[in-house]
Amino acid sequence: MSEDALTRIAAALDRIAPPPAPAPDWHGATAFVWHAAPDRLSPVPQVNRVDLSLLHGVDRSRDTLMANTARFAGGFAANNALLWGARGMGKSSLVKAVHAACLADAPDLKLVEVQREDLASIGRLLLLLRAAPVQVILFCDDLSFSHDDQQYKSLKAVLDGGVEGRPENVIFYATSNRRHLMPRDMIENERSTAINPSEAVEEKVSLSDRFGLWLGFHPCSQDEYLTMIRGYCAAYGVAVEDSAMVAEAIEWQRTRGARSGRVAWQFFNDLAGRHGVAL
């Protein structure tokens, strides 16, 4: 075979199986985002997050996740965590805030976000993270799967299975509106159509069992909703009469038809703008 033919074959193989992603400057940032095709870790100059003290109504989840993360950052055993429940109640905000809170004692603790659409490449990402000289929180926001989605299978092996298993310097945190990461009608359909319903359902929901911590988030009360807004006002220096703020905040959540941490922040954005305060 000619040298030219060998060169073309080698080039074709490189396109099919690209070289491993280069390691980033781990000390150049506290957080990174994983991109596939081509594989790379991009540093995040400034993470979009709020201070841990501003998250109200999630005290138990906050304390549990903080303790788990501190143990991991210290090199001790810790669990993967699934934060599930009501929309807008601070699941992803808590992950980012806990990471920031741990940085004071563990500056080598990094946050790496992977998009759900890139889960097929998670094996290559873990290969890169396994060699990293830092501790890594691998974070996937809004994790869920549809009835014909097979990406959950690649995630199952790296969470708590496979020959290599999860790297000791990596922990996996995910947020989802669903406790079992899959829609209820999908699970019920498996029960009704499968030859062995129990086995079919087990295969679908066993992914959530790979998480040692399940932290539930539920709709907040009106008092918690108002406490969130008062906390934002105090933190950002927005001086407003409390009775007027309460009336406006209640009217705001009524027009939205919902009450959550996200709605509280959206109201505060409007309030701060009307009072000439830049956030």
N, C-alpha and C positions, 0 to 999 in steps of 0.2 A: 504494500500500500504506500502511495506517495506521501511525502511530507505535507503537501498541501491538503490532502484528504484528511490526514491526522489532525491538522490544525483546525479544519472545519468541524470535525467531530468533537474536538476539545471545546471549541466555542459553543457548539450546540449543547454540550453537557453543562457548561457554565450557565447557560440561559435556563436550563431545566432545574438545575440545583445550584442556586447562587451561593457565593462564598459566605461564610458566617459574618454576621454583623460586627462591625468594629466596636470595641468597648468605648463608652463615652468617658469624658473627664468626670469621674464620680464625685470629685470634690468641687466641681464648678457650679453645682446647683443642688438644691435639696429635693427637687422633684423632676421627673422625666415622663415623657409620653412615648409609648411604643407605636411605631408605624411599620406596617408590613408592605413588602413589594415596592421599593427595596426595604429590607429590614434595617431599622435604625432606632436609636433612642435619642429623642430630642429633649434638651434641657428646657425647663420652664423657668424663665427669669423671675416671675412673680406669681405665686400660687393664688388662685381665687378662693379665699376662705375667710371665715369670721373667727373671732376669738372664742375659745372654749367657754369662757364665762358668759357669753351672750346666748348660749344655747339653753333654753329653759324647757321644762316639761319632759325631759329625757334623762333625768338624773341617774336612774338605775342603769340604763344602757351606757350612759357616759362613763360611770364609774367602772363598769365591767370591762368595757372596751379599753379604757385607759390602763387598767391593771394588766390586761392581757398584752397590750402593746408594750408596756414598760418591761414586762418579763421577757418578751421577745427581744427588745432592744438590749437587754442585759445579757443576752445569750442563753436564756433559760427556755424551758419548754413552754409553748403557747399554742393556741388553737386558731385554725382558720375561722373567720367570722362571717355570718350572713346577717345583714341588717335588712329586715323586711317589714312591710306594713304600709301605713297610710302615706299618700303622696304629700310631699311638701313638709314633712315633719323633721327634716334635718338629718336624714340618713347619710348622705354623701358629705354634708357639712361637718358631721361629727367625725367621720374618718379623717378629713383634712385637718380639722381642729386638733384632734388627738395627736396626729403626726407632728403638728407644730408644737404642741405642748411638750412632747417627748424630746424635741431637738435640743433643749437646754442641757439635758443630761446625756443625750445620745446623738451627737452631731453627725455621726456616720449612718444614721437611720434615714433611708431614702424612700420616697413614695414614687412608684412607677404605675402609671395608669395604662390599662389596655382596653381598647374598645371591644364591645361584644362582637363586632363584625370581624375582628382580627384574632378571635380565639383559635382559629385553625392553625395559627402560627405560634401558639403559646409554647409548644415544645422547643422551638428555636429560641424563643425569648428566655426560657428557663435555662437553656444551655449557656446563654450569655450571662445570666444572673448567677448561675452556680459558681462561676469563676470570679465574681465581683468581690472586692475586698471590703464590702459594706453589708449591712443588714437592709433588706428590702421588703417594704409592704407593697405587694402587687395588688392593685385596686381596679375593680371593674364596676362601673356605675350602671345602674338600671339593667341588671342582668336578667334576661328571661328568654324563653325559647318557644317557638311555635310548633305545631304538630309535625311539620316536615323538616324541622331543623335538627341536623345531626351533629352540630358543633359541641353539644353538651358531652358527647362521648370522649372527645379529646380532652375536655376539661376534667372529667371524672378521673382519668388515669393520673394526671399530674397533681390533683388535690390530695389523694390519699391512696394511690395505687401505683402499679407499674413496677418494673424492676428497680429503676433508679429512685423512684419516689420523689417527693418534694425536697428541693435543696434545703439544707439546714439554715441557710441565711435568708430564706424567703418565706413569707407568710401571705395568705391570700384573703383579702377582704372584698366582699361584694355587697351591693345594695340591690333590692328588688321590691316591687310592689306585691310579689307573690311569695308565699312561704316555700312552696315547692318549685318555684321558678318556671312553672308551666301553667297555662290556663286550666281552670277547673273543668271546663267542657271537654278539654283534651283528655284529662285523666278519666272522666266518666265515660268517654267514648271508647277508651282502651278497655274499660271494664265490660262494656256491653258487646264489643265486637271480637275480642281476642279469644282464641281457643282456650288459653289458660289465663283468665283475667288477672289473677293475683300476680303472676309472673310478669305480665306486660306492664302493670302499674308499678311494680317494684323497680323494673328497669328504668322507668321514666323518672321516678321520684328519688331514686337512690343518690342522685347528684347532691341534693340538699343535705343528705345524711353525711356527706363528706365534711360538712362544716361542724366543728365542735361547739361553736357558739351560735345560737339563734337569738338575735336581739329584736324583739317586736316593738314597732312604733305605731301608736294609735292616735286618732284624732284628739286634739287638745281641747281643754275646757275654755270657756270664755275668760276666766281668771288667768289661765296660763297664756292665752293669746295676748291679753293686755299687759301681762308681766313682760313678755317678749318686747313689746313696743316700748314700754317704759325703760327697759334695759338699753335699747338702741338709742333712745333720747338722751339718756345719761351718758352713754359712751361717746356719742358724737356731738354732744353739747347743744341739743335742740331744746330750747326753753319754750314750753307750751303749757297752758293751763290744763291740769289733769282732767277736769270735768269735760272740757271742750274736746280734748284728745279722745276720751272714752266714747263720747257720742259719735264722733267722726269715725273712729275705728269700728264701732259696732255697725254703723251704717255701711262702711266699706265691706265688711265681711258678709253682710246681708246681700249686697249687690253681687258679690262673687258666688254666693251660695255655698261657701266653704269657709272653714276656719282652720288655719294651720300656720306653721312657722313661715312658710313661703308667703302666705297671704299677709302675715304680720310685717315681713320685710318689704313687700310691695307697697303696703300702706305707708310704712315709714319712709320709703323713697319719695313718695308723693308728699308727705308731710315735710320732710327735710327740704325738698325743692321749693315748696311754698314759703318756707321760712328762710330761704337764701343760704342754706347750709350745703356745702359740697361734700360728698361722701368719698 
